[in-house]
């Protein structure tokens, strides 16, 4: 593969755009003068890169994607904001990522090694981690925080300000209006926890002992016979040396804007957690 930058004659690259080594810009693309395309970025065709948008090295963008449009937020006053996308992402047809809001975080960030399938959407001021998969037509509301290795299935929707913990799994058509714990598996409208993403945990290299530990903590945490606050104290006493459990409890303790996604009433077990 050539390391020379290639721009199709029908593409428009505005003055000021920064293009790295080996960038390939296909037919009918439009690249803003504020954009930065790092080494090896490929825009296959009919891609629009707007505003102060940075695409990390090796990222591949398919036709119809619009990256860096202004936020869909009435609070935005038109000031300068940014979209930063990491390296080695695959961004498929019709995907939209919006810049941040000038009255808020001011930036939208997407990590490395993500797969964003056709027509999914990342809204203003979101913070998306590494190795995230968003399937077709899934969407994030503004200010959502998505941890590493999260899988968001087709047509799933995440409410604004919701946090999704790392290695969580959101099932198809899930409507997620509350924070989802790390490793959690959320299903339904309005989504409820249906156990843990055991397959994702195994892929992450978690040992059998660690799996057993965190599943025990999950059952205890969401036991229906006591309030969540009492269950948290019980889990802290039972697992004082577990880094994994401590991380889950920190996630719960950090919630601010949204409530927590919990199992259905009376269903604290994780009998369905081997389903992905």
C-alpha positions in Angstrom: 0.0 0.0 0.0 1.3 3.4 -0.9 2.3 5.8 1.9 1.4 8.8 -0.3 -1.6 10.9 0.5 -4.3 10.4 -2.2 -7.2 12.8 -2.8 -9.9 12.0 -5.4 -10.4 14.9 -7.9 -14.1 15.2 -6.9 -13.3 15.6 -3.2 -13.2 19.0 -1.4 -10.5 19.5 1.2 -10.6 23.0 2.6 -7.5 25.0 3.2 -6.0 24.5 6.6 -7.0 20.8 6.9 -4.1 18.7 8.3 -3.5 15.4 6.5 -1.1 12.8 7.7 1.0 10.3 5.7 -1.0 7.8 3.6 -4.4 9.5 4.0 -6.8 8.4 1.3 -9.8 10.6 0.5 -12.3 9.1 -1.9 -14.8 10.6 -4.3 -17.2 13.4 -3.2 -15.8 13.7 0.3 -15.8 17.1 2.1 -13.2 17.8 4.7 -13.3 20.9 6.9 -10.3 23.3 7.1 -10.2 22.7 10.8 -10.0 18.9 10.5 -7.1 16.7 11.3 -6.8 13.3 9.6 -3.9 11.4 11.0 -1.7 8.8 9.2 -3.5 6.2 7.3 -7.0 7.6 7.6 -9.3 6.5 4.8 -12.5 8.2 3.7 -14.0 5.8 1.2 -16.3 8.3 -0.5 -19.2 10.7 0.2 -17.9 11.3 3.7 -18.3 14.7 5.4 -15.9 15.8 8.1 -17.0 19.0 9.7 -15.6 21.5 12.1 -12.7 20.8 14.5 -12.7 17.1 14.1 -9.7 14.8 14.5 -9.6 11.3 13.2 -6.9 9.0 14.6 -4.5 7.0 12.6 -5.8 4.0 10.7 -9.4 5.0 11.0 -11.6 3.9 8.1 -14.8 5.8 7.3 -17.5 4.5 4.9 -19.8 6.4 2.6 -22.6 8.6 4.0 -20.9 9.2 7.4 -21.1 12.7 8.8 -18.5 13.4 11.5 -18.2 16.6 13.5 -21.6 18.3 12.8 -22.7 20.8 15.4 -24.6 19.4 18.4 -28.3 18.9 18.4 -28.7 21.0 21.5 -30.6 24.2 21.9 -28.1 25.3 24.6 -25.3 25.4 22.1 -24.5 29.1 21.2 -22.3 28.4 18.2 -18.9 28.6 19.9 -15.9 26.4 19.0 -16.2 22.8 20.1 -14.4 19.6 19.0 -14.8 16.0 18.1 -11.8 13.7 18.7 -11.9 10.1 17.4 -9.0 7.7 18.2 -7.1 5.3 16.1 -8.0 2.2 14.2 -11.8 2.7 14.3 -14.1 1.4 11.6 -17.0 3.8 11.0 -19.6 2.3 8.7 -22.3 3.8 6.4 -24.4 6.7 7.6 -22.8 7.0 11.0 -23.0 10.4 12.8 -20.8 11.8 15.5 -21.5 15.3 16.8 -19.2 17.9 18.4 -19.5 19.0 21.9 -21.6 21.9 23.3 -20.0 25.2 24.1 -22.1 25.6 27.3 -21.0 22.2 28.6 -18.1 19.8 28.1 -17.2 21.3 24.8 -16.0 18.0 23.2 -17.1 14.6 22.1 -14.5 11.9 22.4 -14.3 8.4 21.0 -11.5 6.0 21.8 -9.5 3.5 19.8 -10.4 0.2 18.0 -14.1 0.8 17.9 -16.6 -0.7 15.4 -19.5 1.6 14.6 -22.0 -0.1 12.4 -24.3 1.5 9.9 -26.4 4.5 11.0 -25.5 4.5 14.7 -25.2 7.9 16.4 -22.9 9.4 19.0 -24.4 12.7 20.3 -22.7 15.8 21.7 -20.4 15.7 24.7 -20.3 11.9 24.9 -17.2 10.1 26.1 -16.8 6.7 24.4 -14.1 4.3 25.5 -11.8 1.9 23.6 -12.9 -1.3 21.8 -16.5 -0.3 21.8 -19.0 -1.9 19.4 -22.2 -0.1 18.4 -24.4 -2.1 16.1 -26.8 -0.8 13.5 -29.1 2.1 14.4 -28.0 2.2 18.0 -27.7 5.7 19.5 -26.2 7.6 22.4 -27.9 10.7 23.9 -25.8 13.7 24.9 -23.2 13.4 27.7 -23.4 9.6 27.8 -20.2 7.8 29.1 -19.4 4.5 27.6 -16.7 2.3 29.1 -14.1 0.1 27.3 -15.3 -3.1 25.6 -18.9 -2.2 25.8 -21.2 -3.9 23.2 -24.4 -1.9 22.2 -26.7 -4.1 20.1 -28.9 -2.9 17.2 -31.5 -0.3 17.8 -30.5 0.1 21.5 -30.8 3.7 22.8 -28.9 5.2 25.7 -30.5 8.2 27.5 -28.5 11.4 27.9 -26.1 11.5 30.9 -26.3 7.7 31.3 -23.0 5.8 32.1 -22.4 2.3 30.8 -19.6 0.5 32.7 -16.8 -1.3 30.9 -17.6 -4.8 29.4 -21.3 -4.2 29.7 -23.7 -5.6 27.1 -26.9 -3.8 25.9 -29.3 -6.1 24.1 -31.1 -5.2 20.9 -33.8 -2.6 21.2 -32.8 -1.9 24.9 -34.0 1.5 26.1 -31.4 2.4 28.7 -32.4 5.2 31.1 -30.2 4.4 34.1 -26.5 3.7 34.6 -25.4 0.1 33.9 -22.7 -1.4 36.1 -19.4 -2.8 34.7 -20.0 -6.3 33.2 -23.8 -5.8 33.4 -26.2 -7.0 30.8 -29.2 -4.7 30.2 -32.3 -5.9 28.3 -35.7 -4.4 27.5 -37.7 -1.2 27.5 -37.1 0.4 30.0 -34.0 -1.7 30.3 -33.4 -3.9 33.4 -30.3 -5.9 34.4 -30.5 -9.5 33.3 -27.3 -10.7 34.9 -23.7 -10.3 33.8 -22.0 -10.3 30.5 -20.2 -13.5 31.2 -19.1 -14.1 27.6 -17.5 -10.7 27.5 -15.8 -11.3 30.9 -14.3 -14.6 29.6 -13.1 -12.8 26.4 -11.4 -10.3 28.7 -9.4 -13.1 30.3 -11.2 -13.2 33.6 -10.4 -16.3 35.6 -13.0 -18.8 36.9 -12.3 -17.6 40.5 -12.9 -14.0 39.5 -16.1 -14.9 37.6 -17.4 -16.7 40.7 -16.5 -13.8 42.9 -18.1 -11.1 40.9 -21.3 -13.2 40.3 -21.6 -13.8 44.0 -21.2 -10.0 44.7 -23.8 -9.3 42.0 -26.4 -11.6 43.6 -25.7 -10.1 47.0 -25.8 -6.5 45.7 -29.2 -6.9 44.0 -30.8 -9.2 46.6 -34.5 -8.1 46.8 -34.9 -8.5 50.5 -33.0 -5.4 51.5 -32.5 -1.8 50.1 -29.5 -1.3 47.7 -27.8 0.8 50.3 -27.8 -2.0 52.8 -26.7 -4.5 50.2 -23.7 -2.3 49.3 -22.5 -2.3 52.9 -22.9 -6.1 53.0 -20.9 -6.5 49.8 -18.2 -4.3 51.2 -17.9 -6.5 54.3 -18.0 -9.8 52.3 -15.4 -8.8 49.6 -13.0 -6.4 51.3 -10.0 -7.5 49.2 -11.6 -7.8 45.7 -10.5 -5.1 43.3 -13.2 -6.1 40.8 -16.0 -5.7 43.4 -14.5 -2.5 44.7 -14.5 -1.1 41.1 -18.2 -2.0 40.7 -19.1 -0.3 44.0 -17.1 2.8 43.0 -19.1 3.0 39.8 -22.4 2.9 41.7 -21.1 5.5 44.2 -20.1 7.9 41.4 -23.6 8.1 39.9 -24.9 11.7 39.7 -27.3 12.5 36.9 -29.2 9.2 36.4 -30.5 6.4 38.5 -29.1 2.9 38.4 -30.3 0.1 36.1 -31.3 -2.8 38.4 -32.8 -6.3 37.9 -36.6 -6.7 37.6 -38.4 -6.6 41.0 -37.7 -9.8 42.9 -35.1 -11.0 40.4 -31.7 -10.5 41.9 -30.2 -13.7 40.4 -28.2 -13.8 37.2 -29.6 -17.0 35.7 -29.6 -15.6 32.2 -26.1 -14.2 32.2 -24.6 -16.7 29.8 -26.6 -15.2 27.0 -24.9 -12.6 24.7 
